[in-house]
Amino acid sequence: MDRKFTADSSHIDIGELNREARLNPAALVAQTERGYDSIVEDLAEALRLVRDDRPVIMLSGPSGSGKTTTALKTERLLDSSGCEAHVISMDNFFYEPQNAPRKPDGTQDFETVYAVDLDCFEDFFRSLLSGRETPVPRFDFTSGRRTTHRHPLRYRRGDIFIVEGIHALNPIVTGKLPGQNCSRAYICVDSDFREGEQKVLGRTDIRLMRRLIRDYKFRGSSLRRTLEMWDGVLAGEREFITPYIPEADIRFNTVFRYEPALMAGELRPLLAGELNAPDCPAKIAELHRALGRFEPLEAALVPSTSLLREFIGDSDYHEQ
């Protein structure tokens, strides 16, 4: 089932994007959203065709790639076609603090694959895929405790389980699945934004901007705090995600052509508030300058079903 779905080319021209944003921003948003929706529809159909042999899809991607919305949109599409689907987040298998791995500074390390209780993960799927009614773990980030959802799951032939998490492609994890009967998908921002030959925003810049706005709005994290953690996030990706990208038999690009225009209106004012500080991080100033090259686009144009709503809020798929 090797497939590569592409949402956009690897380089997006800023001049052309700005012309579209000025002339008809609603059409720009609608066209971009249709492209992503079409990719998710293709993914859902690919999973539906192999569901009897591969009831589990392991969905991986780095931070800010849109794993959660992609999983939930796919679940909704499959459900609407009569195929029962369930999203299972690997975050719910994290160790509780007393058993969790630690960083050198003593804080809990959520980037390493060993933050996942692999025994719990294996026991859950052995029980589930055997047809038994199985409680679903739930990790509460506020308390650091793992409980269970009110409604257990029971596998019936034809059901699909979408397992999303940064470590979903790691053989240490997939090797815990009975028979390893799973499909593997990898999603990531795979385009940059350029003026001529000059790269203005890179792939990791797009993901960082998504994290900055989301964490500021919904996780109580300042721009600086998110930026301070970013190098560690990227280091974890290089160690625990990048080596296993070739394991994926489905890959696609979650860039949205209009998102720098959206961030010019949503994120740039927040960045501007940091510029006058004497110790303003260089990356904040760099992103502020870069977003100044884009024609701003109003958030009201972005549908509630958009992946980008995962980061800016008011998403149909998230309680924020």
RASULPE-V852299 format. One record per backbone hydrogen bond with DSSP energy under -0.5 kcal/mol. NH is the residue of the N-H (numbers start at 1). CO is the residue of the C=O. E is the energy in kcal/mol with one decimal. If there is no record, write none. Layout:
[[NH,CO,E] [NH,CO,E]]
//
This chain:
[[3,249,-3.0] [5,251,-2.7] [12,192,-2.6] [14,194,-2.9] [17,13,-2.0] [18,14,-2.9] [19,15,-1.9] [20,16,-2.1] [21,17,-2.3] [22,18,-2.0] [23,19,-2.5] [24,20,-2.4] [25,21,-0.5] [28,24,-1.9] [29,25,-2.4] [30,26,-2.5] [31,27,-2.6] [32,28,-2.1] [33,29,-2.7] [34,30,-2.3] [35,31,-1.8] [36,32,-1.9] [37,33,-2.8] [38,34,-2.3] [39,35,-1.5] [40,36,-2.2] [41,37,-2.3] [42,38,-2.1] [43,39,-2.3] [44,40,-2.7] [45,41,-2.2] [46,42,-2.3] [47,43,-2.2] [48,44,-2.3] [49,45,-1.9] [50,46,-0.8] [50,47,-0.6] [51,48,-0.8] [53,50,-0.7] [54,50,-3.1] [56,181,-1.0] [57,161,-2.6] [58,183,-3.1] [59,57,-0.7] [59,163,-3.3] [60,58,-0.6] [60,185,-2.8] [65,62,-1.6] [70,66,-2.2] [71,67,-2.7] [72,68,-2.5] [73,69,-3.0] [74,70,-2.1] [75,71,-2.4] [76,72,-2.2] [77,73,-2.3] [78,74,-2.6] [79,75,-2.6] [80,76,-2.2] [81,77,-1.1] [81,78,-0.5] [82,79,-1.6] [83,78,-2.6] [84,82,-0.7] [86,160,-2.0] [88,162,-3.1] [90,164,-2.7] [92,89,-1.4] [93,90,-2.1] [94,91,-1.6] [95,115,-2.3] [97,144,-0.8] [99,96,-2.1] [100,96,-0.8] [100,97,-0.7] [103,107,-2.9] [106,103,-2.5] [109,101,-2.4] [110,108,-0.8] [115,112,-1.9] [116,113,-1.6] [117,93,-3.3] [118,116,-1.6] [121,117,-2.3] [122,118,-2.5] [123,119,-2.7] [124,120,-2.4] [125,121,-2.1] [126,122,-2.3] [127,123,-2.1] [128,124,-2.8] [129,125,-2.5] [130,126,-0.7] [131,128,-1.8] [132,127,-1.6] [134,153,-3.5] [137,135,-0.5] [138,147,-2.3] [140,138,-0.5] [140,145,-3.1] [141,139,-0.8] [144,140,-2.7] [145,140,-0.7] [147,138,-3.3] [147,145,-0.5] [149,136,-2.8] [152,150,-0.7] [153,134,-2.6] [155,128,-0.8] [159,156,-2.6] [160,84,-2.2] [161,55,-3.1] [162,86,-3.2] [162,160,-0.5] [163,57,-2.9] [163,161,-0.8] [164,88,-1.8] [164,162,-0.7] [165,59,-2.1] [168,165,-1.6] [170,167,-1.3] [173,170,-1.9] [174,170,-2.5] [175,171,-2.0] [176,173,-2.1] [177,174,-1.6] [180,177,-2.0] [181,178,-1.1] [182,180,-1.9] [183,56,-2.7] [185,58,-3.1] [186,250,-2.5] [187,60,-2.3] [188,252,-1.6] [190,188,-0.6] [192,10,-2.4] [193,201,-2.6] [194,12,-2.8] [195,198,-2.4] [196,194,-0.6] [198,195,-2.0] [199,197,-0.5] [200,193,-2.7] [200,198,-0.6] [201,193,-1.7] [206,202,-1.6] [207,203,-1.5] [208,204,-2.5] [209,205,-2.5] [210,206,-1.9] [211,207,-2.1] [212,208,-2.9] [213,209,-2.2] [214,210,-2.2] [215,211,-2.9] [216,212,-1.7] [217,213,-2.1] [218,214,-3.0] [219,214,-0.5] [219,215,-1.2] [221,215,-2.4] [226,222,-2.2] [227,223,-2.3] [228,224,-2.7] [229,225,-1.4] [230,226,-0.8] [230,227,-0.6] [231,227,-0.6] [233,229,-1.8] [234,230,-2.6] [235,231,-2.3] [236,232,-2.2] [237,233,-2.0] [238,234,-2.3] [239,235,-1.7] [240,236,-3.1] [241,237,-2.3] [242,237,-2.6] [244,241,-1.9] [245,242,-1.5] [247,244,-1.6] [248,245,-2.1] [249,184,-2.0] [250,184,-1.4] [251,3,-1.5] [252,186,-1.7] [253,5,-0.8] [254,188,-1.7] [259,256,-2.0] [261,258,-0.6] [262,258,-1.9] [263,259,-3.0] [264,260,-1.8] [265,261,-0.8] [265,262,-0.9] [266,262,-2.1] [267,263,-1.8] [268,263,-2.3] [270,267,-0.7] [271,267,-2.1] [272,268,-2.5] [273,269,-1.1] [274,271,-1.9] [275,271,-0.6] [275,272,-1.0] [277,274,-1.2] [280,277,-1.7] [284,281,-0.6] [285,281,-1.5] [286,282,-2.4] [287,283,-2.5] [288,284,-2.2] [289,285,-2.3] [290,286,-2.3] [291,287,-2.6] [292,288,-1.1] [293,290,-1.7] [294,291,-1.6] [296,294,-0.5] [297,261,-2.0] [301,298,-1.6] [302,299,-1.9] [303,301,-0.5] [306,303,-1.7] [309,306,-1.0] [310,307,-1.9] [311,308,-1.5] [312,308,-1.9] [313,309,-1.8] [316,304,-2.7] [318,315,-0.7] [320,318,-0.7]]
//
